[in-house]
């Protein structure tokens, strides 16, 4: 704070503190004292968590108050950090006159919107085992798995089944059209459809859904898992199978599998069987306890301690019928893992999420810190993997890309351990009130994804603590300029926002931004047209999934702004016809070793330009855009040149290569791409021969060509022998 005082002077500092609702006499010593207080509170809370059992209600109340005090101290320190960040920006931009809105900071809290969802592990396991059985896989030509959320109406259920059948997103809205489409997809097919976790008890639900599932080939089956006998009576015409709880011996076999990991001990078996008997027939509890016991490395005393802890929890009046076996697994987590798991209490029941989504939410809430040697995302990812291994999360089976969910019993446990710090509001269809953000200024995470939001209020700028803003799959066209007041923002998720036209001009002020996720569907045309200048100032940026090149004459973002950014994952570069030779050289794609997917795209009109200069310029540009050899997926679209640079041959890790609408391309080589599995060539009118070196690619399994009328395959023996799709 002393350094901050020197930078701003007494009068500006006093004014900022007053505007933020802070005392104007706070100095370096007071700030340091606050930080020490925060660490002391954390140490006390961590010690209390490790004691596992707190018997007195007065002590529990004191711990809740202490935790609330920790939140307040953290919020105050966060505000001071915001002031420091703002002062640095002011110093860097002192030549520019800017008008900045400083919101007052009142107390607030996180909120979330979501549907109530639930599932049980036993029915899910049975359905999954039948679905994956080798005989079942061989018997049916089409296998479809659909997990339905709670309160799922027939229109949504039909839509989800269509998406599972086609592996594509369904945009249809009319129930009649949805029913016709589903019936057509299943017509005369020999299919197995598993509908998991069905809760709809209304007779009308089945009256509408059943006709869409008829018309398949003889022997087609629909398997439904549910926890309600009424559902099974209404939906089934042949056989209902009631699942009983596992026997103690069966629980012991599951527990033993994870606890011993290949070894055994007679001394521990009697204790292990008593622990298994406390699992109340739940396979989830048996697995979770087995993993916990494996951490003891066969220490008999620790096994006895775990058994004793379960017996204490069985007599605890505050257990709310949560299985003691699950509670004991939670009690033995480390402090930071407990905090990460308790955070999951805000998730709607049954919601499916990506690993990166939850990891970034943890980071936004300050639950995971970097140790200085690893990126904080890596540390949070390790926490996620640990909880997944211990069965606090499970893998979802609805999506081609890996997603996860919290089992319902575990979610009840998370809600129990955070019941005094978590609030769930039921969703409605009303718009976001403009005054909402001025009242909830302490928000750290805001998720408005998959809503019909088309306008984000200016008042979002009041949320100066915000680290995570998710607007995925909304209808927004522009973001308010006040978003650029969110100096602490780390994640801005704009995926599937296909109506979004541009970003605010002041994006360069978001100096803590780590992830800027834009549209992910490369085949879908979007309205996004430009990027603001100053992206290169975002030195913390790791995710930048789309980048639109605009010439420097236009006053926007040139490709050389990618130079110093350490981008990871996916990058799509658009409007490459506007790139200059010097700019692409400075972009330094070759130095971005953690980039895994790259799309290089010129505008469609570029291919219509017959000028030799434009063709030669594009060939120079693409040569300067050679990526690092660790790249996994490359797509080139609307490239007007005749050849690819020789450096592309050195992409030895490349697994997928797509060449789309390159009408002048005559030939290219894949000689050194020994990891290539998929090659797609579309709309390449001048391509006459298959790429050189294709016959040597033993890893190639898929070769697709379309719209290449001059392409001739002279002999079958030039194709790799492992190709399974042509």
C-alpha positions in Angstrom: 0.0 0.0 0.0 2.9 2.4 0.6 4.0 1.9 -3.0 0.4 2.5 -4.1 0.3 5.7 -2.1 3.4 6.9 -3.8 1.9 6.1 -7.3 -1.4 7.8 -6.7 -0.7 10.5 -4.1 -2.9 11.1 -1.1 -5.9 12.8 -2.7 -6.5 10.2 -5.5 -6.1 7.4 -3.1 -8.5 8.9 -0.6 -11.1 9.4 -3.4 -10.8 5.9 -4.6 -11.1 4.4 -1.1 -14.2 6.6 -0.5 -15.8 5.5 -3.7 -15.2 1.9 -2.9 -16.6 2.3 0.6 -13.2 1.7 2.3 -11.6 3.6 5.1 -9.2 6.2 3.7 -6.5 5.6 6.3 -5.6 2.0 5.4 -1.9 1.7 4.8 0.6 -1.0 4.2 0.8 -2.1 7.9 -3.0 -2.5 8.1 -3.1 -4.4 4.8 -0.4 -6.7 6.0 -2.3 -7.2 9.2 -5.4 -8.2 7.2 -3.4 -10.8 5.3 -2.0 -12.3 8.5 -5.5 -12.4 10.0 -6.7 -14.2 6.9 -3.9 -16.8 7.2 -4.7 -17.3 10.9 -8.4 -17.8 10.2 -7.5 -20.3 7.4 -5.2 -22.2 9.8 -7.9 -22.5 12.4 -10.5 -23.6 9.9 -8.2 -26.2 8.4 -7.4 -27.5 11.9 -11.1 -27.8 12.6 -11.7 -29.7 9.4 -9.0 -32.1 10.2 -10.5 -32.9 13.6 -13.5 -34.2 11.6 -16.0 -34.4 14.5 -17.3 -31.3 16.2 -19.8 -32.2 18.9 -21.0 -28.9 20.2 -23.5 -26.7 18.4 -21.8 -23.6 19.8 -18.5 -24.6 18.3 -20.2 -25.2 14.9 -21.8 -21.7 15.1 -18.4 -20.2 16.0 -16.8 -21.9 13.0 -19.5 -20.6 10.7 -19.0 -17.0 11.9 -15.2 -17.4 11.6 -15.7 -18.6 8.0 -17.9 -15.6 7.3 -15.2 -13.3 8.7 -12.7 -15.0 6.4 -14.9 -14.1 3.4 -15.1 -10.5 4.5 -11.4 -10.2 4.9 -10.8 -11.8 1.6 -13.3 -9.4 -0.1 -11.6 -6.4 1.5 -8.1 -7.6 0.3 -9.6 -8.2 -3.1 -10.8 -4.6 -3.3 -7.4 -3.4 -2.4 -5.8 -5.5 -5.1 -8.3 -4.1 -7.6 -7.2 -0.6 -6.7 -3.6 -1.6 -7.4 -4.5 -3.0 -10.8 -6.4 0.1 -11.7 -3.5 2.3 -10.7 -1.2 0.4 -13.0 -3.6 0.7 -15.9 -3.9 4.4 -15.2 -0.1 4.8 -15.3 0.2 2.8 -18.5 -2.6 4.9 -20.2 -2.0 8.3 -18.7 -1.9 9.9 -22.2 -5.5 8.8 -22.7 -8.5 10.5 -21.1 -10.9 7.9 -19.8 -14.1 8.1 -17.9 -14.4 5.2 -15.4 -17.3 4.2 -13.4 -16.4 3.1 -9.8 -19.2 1.2 -8.2 -19.8 1.1 -4.5 -19.2 -2.3 -2.9 -22.0 -3.7 -0.9 -22.3 -7.1 0.6 -23.5 -9.8 -1.8 -23.3 -13.4 -2.6 -23.1 -15.9 -5.4 -26.3 -17.1 -7.0 -27.0 -19.8 -9.6 -29.9 -20.8 -11.7 -30.7 -24.4 -12.6 -33.2 -27.2 -12.7 -33.6 -29.7 -9.9 -32.1 -33.0 -11.2 -31.4 -36.4 -9.5 -30.1 -39.9 -10.3 -29.1 -43.0 -8.4 -26.0 -45.0 -9.0 -27.5 -48.5 -9.0 -29.9 -48.1 -11.9 -27.2 -46.2 -13.9 -24.7 -49.0 -13.3 -27.1 -51.7 -14.5 -28.1 -49.8 -17.6 -24.5 -49.1 -18.4 -23.3 -52.7 -17.9 -26.0 -53.9 -20.3 -25.2 -51.2 -22.8 -21.5 -52.1 -22.8 -22.0 -55.9 -22.8 -20.1 -57.4 -25.9 -23.1 -59.6 -26.9 -25.4 -56.6 -26.8 -23.0 -54.5 -28.8 -22.8 -57.2 -31.5 -26.5 -57.9 -31.5 -27.8 -54.4 -32.2 -26.7 -52.3 -35.2 -27.5 -49.0 -33.4 -26.9 -48.4 -29.7 -28.3 -45.2 -28.1 -27.8 -44.0 -24.6 -29.8 -41.1 -23.2 -29.7 -39.8 -19.6 -32.8 -37.6 -18.9 -32.7 -34.9 -16.3 -35.4 -34.4 -13.7 -38.5 -32.5 -14.8 -37.8 -33.4 -18.4 -40.8 -32.8 -20.6 -41.6 -34.9 -23.7 -40.3 -32.2 -26.1 -36.9 -32.0 -24.4 -36.7 -35.8 -24.1 -37.4 -36.3 -27.8 -34.8 -33.7 -28.7 -32.2 -35.4 -26.5 -32.9 -38.8 -28.0 -32.5 -37.3 -31.5 -29.2 -35.7 -30.5 -28.0 -39.1 -29.1 -29.0 -40.9 -32.4 -27.4 -38.3 -34.7 -24.5 -37.1 -32.5 -25.5 -33.6 -33.6 -27.2 -30.7 -31.9 -30.9 -30.5 -32.7 -32.3 -27.0 -33.2 -35.9 -28.0 -33.9 -38.6 -26.5 -31.6 -41.9 -28.0 -32.7 -42.9 -31.2 -30.9 -44.6 -32.6 -34.0 -41.5 -32.1 -36.2 -39.3 -33.6 -33.5 -41.5 -36.7 -33.3 -41.5 -37.1 -37.1 -37.7 -36.7 -37.2 -37.1 -39.2 -34.4 -39.4 -41.7 -36.0 -37.6 -41.4 -39.3 -34.2 -41.9 -37.6 -35.3 -45.1 -36.0 -37.4 -46.5 -38.9 -36.4 -50.1 -39.8 -33.2 -49.9 -37.6 -32.3 -52.7 -35.3 -31.6 -50.5 -32.2 -31.2 -50.6 -28.5 -32.3 -47.4 -26.8 -31.3 -47.0 -23.1 -33.3 -44.2 -21.4 -31.6 -43.7 -18.1 -33.0 -42.0 -15.0 -36.6 -41.5 -16.1 -38.8 -39.5 -13.7 -41.8 -38.4 -15.8 -44.8 -40.0 -14.1 -47.5 -38.4 -16.2 -49.5 -40.7 -18.5 -49.5 -37.9 -21.2 -45.7 -38.1 -21.4 -45.8 -41.7 -22.7 -48.8 -41.0 -24.9 -46.6 -38.5 -26.9 -43.2 -40.3 -26.6 -44.2 -43.9 -27.4 -45.3 -43.5 -31.1 -41.9 -41.9 -31.9 -40.1 -45.1 -30.7 -42.1 -47.5 -32.9 -41.2 -48.5 -36.4 -37.8 -50.1 -35.7 -36.7 -53.4 -37.0 -37.8 -56.6 -35.3 -36.0 -57.2 -32.1 -35.3 -53.6 -31.3 -35.5 -52.8 -27.5 -36.0 -49.8 -25.2 -34.5 -50.2 -21.8 -35.7 -47.7 -19.2 -34.1 -47.2 -15.8 -36.1 -45.4 -13.1 -36.5 -45.2 -9.3 -40.3 -44.9 -9.5 -42.5 -48.0 -9.8 -45.3 -45.9 -11.3 -43.0 -44.9 -14.1 -42.1 -48.5 -14.9 -45.8 -49.5 -14.8 -46.8 -46.8 -17.2 -43.9 -47.2 -19.6 -43.4 -50.9 -19.8 -45.5 -53.6 -21.5 -43.5 -56.7 -20.7 -41.2 -56.8 -17.7 -40.3 -54.7 -14.7 -37.1 -55.6 -12.8 -36.7 -54.2 -9.3 -33.1 -53.6 -8.2 -32.4 -54.5 -4.6 -29.5 -53.2 -2.5 -26.3 -55.1 -2.7 -25.6 -57.8 -0.2 -22.8 -57.1 2.3 -20.6 -59.7 0.6 -21.0 -57.9 -2.7 -20.1 -54.6 -1.1 -17.0 -56.3 0.4 -15.9 -57.6 -3.1 -16.1 -54.0 -4.5 -14.4 -52.5 -1.5 -11.7 -55.1 -1.6 -11.0 -54.5 -5.2 -10.1 -50.9 -4.6 -8.6 -51.2 -1.1 -6.0 -53.8 -1.8 -5.1 -53.1 -5.4 -3.8 -56.6 -6.1 -2.6 -57.6 -2.6 -4.5 -59.1 0.4 -4.4 -59.2 4.2 -6.2 -61.6 6.5 -5.7 -59.3 9.4 -7.6 -56.5 7.6 -10.4 -58.7 6.2 -12.6 -58.8 9.3 -12.4 -55.0 9.7 -13.0 -54.5 6.0 -16.1 -56.7 6.1 -17.5 -54.6 8.9 -16.9 -51.5 7.0 -18.6 -53.0 3.9 -21.6 -53.9 6.0 -22.0 -50.1 6.7 -22.3 -49.3 3.0 -26.0 -50.0 3.2 -25.8 -51.8 -0.1 -24.5 -48.9 -2.1 -21.8 -49.7 -4.7 -20.9 -46.0 -4.8 -20.1 -46.1 -1.1 -18.2 -49.3 -1.4 -15.9 -47.9 -4.1 -15.4 -44.6 -2.3 -14.4 -46.4 0.9 -12.2 -48.8 -1.0 -10.2 -45.9 -2.5 -10.0 -44.3 1.0 -8.7 -47.5 2.6 -6.1 -47.9 -0.2 -4.5 -44.6 1.0 -3.7 -46.3 4.4 -1.2 -48.7 2.9 -2.5 -51.5 5.1 -2.3 -49.7 8.4 -4.6 -51.6 10.7 -5.0 -48.8 13.2 -6.2 -46.4 10.4 -8.7 -49.0 9.2 -10.1 -49.3 12.7 -10.2 -45.5 13.0 -12.3 -45.3 9.8 -14.7 -48.0 11.1 -15.0 -46.1 14.4 -15.7 -42.9 12.6 -18.5 -44.5 10.6 -20.1 -45.7 13.8 -19.9 -42.2 15.3 -21.6 -40.8 12.2 -24.4 -43.4 12.4 -25.3 -42.0 15.8 -25.0 -38.3 14.7 -28.3 -36.5 14.7 -27.0 -34.1 12.0 -26.3 -36.7 9.3 -29.6 -36.2 7.5 -29.6 -39.9 6.4 -26.5 -39.3 4.3 -24.6 -42.6 4.2 -21.9 -42.6 7.0 -19.6 -44.3 4.5 -19.8 -41.3 2.2 -19.3 -38.9 5.1 -16.2 -40.7 6.3 -14.8 -40.5 2.8 -15.4 -36.7 2.8 -13.9 -36.3 6.3 -10.6 -37.8 5.2 -10.1 -35.4 2.4 -7.5 -32.7 2.7 -8.7 -29.2 3.5 -8.5 -27.8 0.0 -10.2 -30.9 -1.5 -13.1 -30.5 1.0 -13.5 -26.9 -0.1 -13.5 -27.9 -3.8 -16.1 -30.6 -3.2 -18.3 -28.4 -1.0 -18.4 -25.8 -3.8 -20.2 -28.4 -5.9 -23.3 -28.0 -3.7 -24.3 -25.1 -6.0 -24.5 -27.4 -9.0 -28.1 -28.3 -10.1 -28.8 -32.0 -9.5 -27.7 -34.1 -12.4 -26.1 -31.3 -14.4 -23.3 -32.4 -16.7 -20.2 -30.3 -16.8 -16.8 -30.1 -18.4 -13.7 -30.5 -16.3 -12.4 -27.1 -17.4 -15.6 -25.4 -16.4 -15.5 -26.6 -12.8 -11.7 -26.1 -12.5 -12.1 -22.4 -13.6 -15.0 -21.9 -11.1 -12.7 -23.2 -8.3 -10.0 -20.9 -9.3 -12.4 -18.0 -9.5 -13.6 -18.7 -6.0 -10.0 -18.8 -4.7 -10.2 -22.5 -3.7 -7.0 -23.5 -5.5 -3.8 -21.5 -5.5 -0.7 -21.9 -7.6 2.4 -23.3 -5.8 4.6 -21.1 -8.0 5.9 -24.0 -10.0 2.8 -25.1 -11.8 0.0 -23.2 -13.5 -3.0 -22.9 -11.2 -5.1 -24.8 -13.8 -2.8 -27.8 -13.5 -3.1 -27.8 -9.7 -6.9 -27.5 -9.9 -7.0 -30.2 -12.5 -5.1 -32.5 -10.1 -7.7 -31.8 -7.4 -10.4 -32.7 -9.9 -8.7 -36.0 -10.8 -8.4 -36.8 -7.1 -12.1 -36.3 -6.5 -13.0 -38.3 -9.6 -10.8 -41.2 -8.5 -12.6 -41.1 -5.1 -16.0 -41.3 -6.8 -17.1 -37.8 -5.8 -17.6 -37.2 -9.5 -18.4 -39.7 -12.2 -18.1 -39.7 -16.0 -21.3 -38.9 -18.0 -22.3 -41.1 -20.9 -24.5 -38.7 -22.8 -21.9 -36.8 -24.8 -19.2 -37.7 -27.3 -16.8 -35.3 -25.5 -16.1 -36.3 -21.9 -18.4 -34.7 -19.4 -18.9 -35.3 -15.7 -21.6 -35.1 -13.0 -21.9 -35.4 -9.3 -23.8 -38.5 -8.2 -26.9 -37.6 -6.3 -25.8 -39.1 -3.0 -22.6 -37.1 -3.2 -24.5 -34.0 -4.1 -26.6 -34.4 -1.0 -23.4 -34.7 1.0 -22.0 -31.5 -0.6 -25.3 -29.7 0.3 -25.0 -31.0 3.8 -21.5 -29.8 4.5 -22.2 -26.4 3.0 -25.8 -25.9 4.0 -25.1 -22.7 5.8 -23.1 -21.2 2.9 -25.1 -22.2 -0.2 -28.4 -21.0 -1.6 -30.3 -22.3 -4.5 -32.9 -20.3 -6.4 -35.5 -21.8 -8.7 -35.2 -20.6 -12.3 -37.8 -18.6 -14.1 -38.0 -17.1 -17.6 -37.9 -13.4 -16.5 -35.0 -11.2 -17.8 -32.1 -10.4 -15.7 -33.0 -7.3 -13.6 -30.7 -4.4 -14.3 -30.5 -3.6 -10.6 -29.4 -7.1 -9.7 -25.6 -6.6 -10.2 -25.5 -3.3 -8.2 -26.8 -5.4 -5.2 -24.6 -8.5 -5.7 -21.3 -6.7 -6.1 -19.3 -9.5 -4.3 -20.1 -12.0 -7.0 -17.0 -14.0 -8.1 -18.8 -16.3 -10.6 -21.8 -15.6 -12.8 -23.2 -18.3 -15.1 -26.0 -17.3 -17.4 -25.2 -19.9 -20.1 -27.9 -21.7 -22.1 -30.5 -18.9 -21.4 -32.3 -16.6 -23.8 -30.4 -13.7 -22.6 -29.9 -11.2 -25.4 -28.7 -8.1 -23.5 -26.2 -8.0 -20.6 -27.0 -5.0 -18.4 -24.4 -2.2 -18.0 -24.6 -2.7 -14.2 -22.5 -5.9 -14.6 -19.6 -3.5 -14.2 -20.5 -3.1 -10.5 -19.3 -6.7 -9.9 -15.6 -5.8 -9.5 -14.8 -9.1 -7.8 -16.1 -11.1 -10.7 -13.6 -13.7 -12.0 -15.9 -16.0 -14.0 -18.5 -14.9 -16.5 -20.2 -17.6 -18.6 -22.5 -16.4 -21.4 -22.3 -19.6 -23.4 -25.1 -20.3 -25.9 -27.0 -17.0 -25.3 -28.5 -14.6 -27.8 -26.3 -11.6 -27.0 -25.0 -9.5 -29.9 -22.7 -7.1 -28.1 -21.2 -6.8 -24.6 -21.5 -3.6 -22.7 -18.3 -1.5 -22.4 -18.7 -1.8 -18.6 -17.5 -5.4 -18.9 -14.1 -3.9 -19.2 -14.3 -2.6 -15.6 -14.1 -6.2 -14.4 -10.4 -6.0 -13.8 -10.3 -9.3 -11.8 -12.0 -11.3 -14.6 -10.2 -14.6 -15.4 -12.7 -16.4 -17.6 -15.1 -15.0 -20.2 -17.0 -17.8 -21.9 -18.7 -16.8 -25.1 -18.8 -20.2 -26.8 -21.8 -20.8 -29.1 -22.7 -17.1 -29.0 -23.3 -17.1 -32.8 -25.0 -13.7 -32.8 -22.1 -12.0 -31.2 -20.6 -9.3 -33.5 -17.6 -7.9 -31.7 -16.0 -7.4 -28.3 -15.8 -4.1 -26.3 -13.0 -1.7 -27.2 -11.6 -1.7 -23.7 -10.8 -5.4 -23.5 -7.1 -4.7 -23.1 -7.9 -3.5 -19.5 -8.8 -7.0 -18.5 -5.2 -7.7 -17.5 -6.1 -10.8 -15.4 -8.1 -12.5 -18.2 -6.8 -16.1 -18.7 -9.5 -17.7 -20.8 -11.5 -15.9 -23.6 -13.6 -18.7 -25.2 -15.4 -17.8 -28.4 -17.3 -20.0 -31.0 -16.2 -23.6 -31.1 -18.1 -24.9 -34.2 -15.8 -24.4 -37.1 -18.4 -25.3 -39.7 -21.0 -22.7 -38.5 -21.0 -19.2 -40.0 -21.0 -16.5 -37.3 -21.7 -12.8 -37.1 -18.3 -12.1 -35.4 -16.5 -9.6 -37.4 -13.6 -8.0 -35.6 -11.3 -7.9 -32.5 -10.4 -4.8 -30.5 -6.8 -3.7 -30.5 -4.7 -4.3 -27.4 -5.2 -8.0 -27.1 -1.4 -8.4 -26.9 -1.6 -6.6 -23.5 -3.4 -9.6 -22.0 -0.3 -11.4 -20.9 -2.1 -13.9 -18.7 -4.3 -15.1 -21.7 -4.1 -18.8 -22.3 -7.3 -19.5 -24.2 -8.2 -17.5 -27.3 -10.3 -19.8 -29.5 -10.9 -17.2 -32.3 -8.9 -14.3 -33.6 -10.2 -12.1 -36.4 -7.5 -10.3 -38.4 -8.2 -6.7 -39.3 -5.7 -4.5 -41.1 -3.9 -1.9 -39.0 -5.5 0.8 -41.3 -8.8 -0.2 -39.9 -7.7 0.7 -36.4 -8.4 -2.8 -35.1 -6.4 -5.9 -34.3 -3.6 -7.1 -36.4 -2.2 -10.6 -36.3 1.1 -9.5 -34.8 -0.8 -9.1 -31.5 -0.5 -12.9 -31.0 3.2 -12.5 -30.7 3.7 -12.8 -26.9 0.5 -14.7 -26.0 1.0 -18.2 -24.6 -2.1 -19.6 -26.1 -3.1 -23.2 -25.4 -5.7 -25.6 -26.9 -7.6 -24.3 -29.9 -7.1 -21.2 -32.1 -9.1 -20.2 -35.2 -7.6 -17.3 -37.2 -10.0 -15.7 -39.6 -9.7 -13.1 -42.4 -6.2 -14.0 -43.2 -6.4 -12.0 -46.4 -6.0 -8.9 -44.2 -2.7 -10.2 -42.7 0.6 -8.6 -43.7 3.8 -10.5 -44.2 5.5 -8.8 -41.4 2.5 -9.3 -39.1 2.3 -13.1 -39.6 6.1 -13.4 -39.0 5.6 -11.6 -35.6 2.6 -13.8 -34.7 5.1 -16.6 -33.9 2.8 -19.6 -34.2 5.9 -21.8 -34.4 6.6 -20.8 -30.8 3.2 -21.8 -29.4 4.0 -25.4 -28.3 0.8 -25.9 -26.3 -1.5 -25.2 -29.2 -3.3 -28.4 -30.2 -5.9 -27.3 -32.8 -5.4 -24.7 -35.4 -7.7 -23.3 -38.2 -6.4 -21.0 -40.8 -9.2 -19.4 -42.8 -9.4 -16.8 -45.6 -12.7 -15.1 -46.5 -14.8 -16.9 -49.2 -14.4 -14.0 -51.7 -10.6 -14.4 -51.6 -10.7 -17.5 -53.8 -12.5 -15.5 -56.5 -9.6 -13.1 -56.8 -7.6 -14.1 -59.9 -4.7 -11.6 -59.4 -1.3 -13.3 -59.2 -0.2 -10.9 -56.5 -3.0 -12.0 -54.1 -2.1 -15.7 -54.7 1.5 -15.2 -54.0 0.8 -13.1 -50.9 -1.4 -15.9 -49.5 1.4 -18.4 -50.1 3.9 -16.2 -48.3 1.4 -15.7 -45.4 0.7 -19.4 -44.9 4.4 -20.2 -44.9 4.9 -17.7 -42.0 2.1 -19.4 -40.1 3.7 -22.8 -39.7 2.8 -24.0 -36.3 4.8 -25.9 -33.7 5.3 -29.6 -34.4 3.2 -30.6 -31.4 0.0 -29.6 -33.2 -2.7 -32.3 -33.3 -5.4 -30.9 -35.6 -5.0 -28.5 -38.6 -7.8 -27.2 -40.8 -7.2 -24.9 -43.8 -10.1 -23.2 -45.4 -10.6 -20.9 -48.4 -6.8 -20.8 -49.1 -6.3 -19.2 -52.5 -2.7 -20.5 -53.0 -1.5 -23.4 -55.2 0.8 -25.1 -52.7 1.4 -25.6 -49.0 4.7 -24.7 -47.4 7.2 -27.5 -46.9 7.2 -27.0 -43.2 3.8 -28.6 -43.0 5.4 -31.9 -43.7 7.2 -31.7 -40.4 4.0 -31.9 -38.3 4.8 -35.3 -37.0 2.3 -35.2 -34.2 -0.6 -34.2 -36.4 -3.6 -36.5 -36.1 -6.2 -34.7 -38.2 -5.8 -32.6 -41.4 -8.8 -30.9 -43.1 -8.4 -29.1 -46.4 -11.6 -27.2 -47.2 -12.4 -25.0 -50.3 -8.9 -24.6 -51.6 -9.8 -24.5 -55.4 -6.2 -23.7 -56.7 -4.4 -26.3 -54.6 -2.7 -28.8 -57.0 -0.7 -31.0 -54.7 0.8 -31.4 -51.2 2.7 -33.8 -49.1 2.0 -35.8 -45.9 5.3 -37.7 -46.0 6.3 -37.0 -42.4 2.9 -37.0 -40.8 3.3 -40.4 -39.3 0.6 -39.8 -36.6 -2.1 -38.8 -39.1 -5.4 -40.7 -38.5 -7.9 -38.6 -40.5 -7.5 -36.7 -43.8 -10.5 -34.8 -45.3 -10.3 -33.0 -48.6 -13.4 -31.0 -49.8 -14.0 -28.6 -52.6 -10.5 -28.7 -54.1 -11.2 -28.4 -57.8 -7.6 -28.4 -59.1 -6.3 -31.2 -56.9 -5.4 -34.0 -59.3 -3.4 -36.5 -57.2 -3.5 -37.7 -53.7 -0.8 -36.3 -51.4 2.7 -37.6 -51.6 3.7 -40.1 -49.0 0.1 -41.2 -48.3 0.9 -44.8 -48.8 3.4 -44.8 -45.9 0.9 -43.6 -43.3 0.1 -46.7 -41.3 -1.8 -44.7 -38.7 -4.3 -43.3 -41.3 -7.8 -44.8 -40.7 -10.1 -42.3 -42.5 -9.7 -40.7 -45.9 -12.6 -38.5 -47.1 -12.8 -36.6 -50.4 -15.6 -34.6 -51.8 -15.8 -31.9 -54.5 -12.5 -32.8 -56.1 -13.6 -33.7 -59.7 -10.0 -34.0 -61.1 -8.8 -36.3 -58.3 -7.9 -39.7 -59.6 -6.7 -42.8 -57.7 -4.5 -44.7 -60.0 -4.3 -47.9 -58.0 -5.7 -49.3 -54.8 -2.3 -50.3 -53.5 -1.2 -46.7 -53.0 -3.7 -46.4 -50.1 -2.5 -47.3 -46.5 -3.6 -50.8 -45.5 -5.2 -49.6 -42.2 -7.8 -47.4 -43.8 -11.3 -48.4 -42.5 -13.3 -45.5 -43.9 -13.0 -44.2 -47.5 
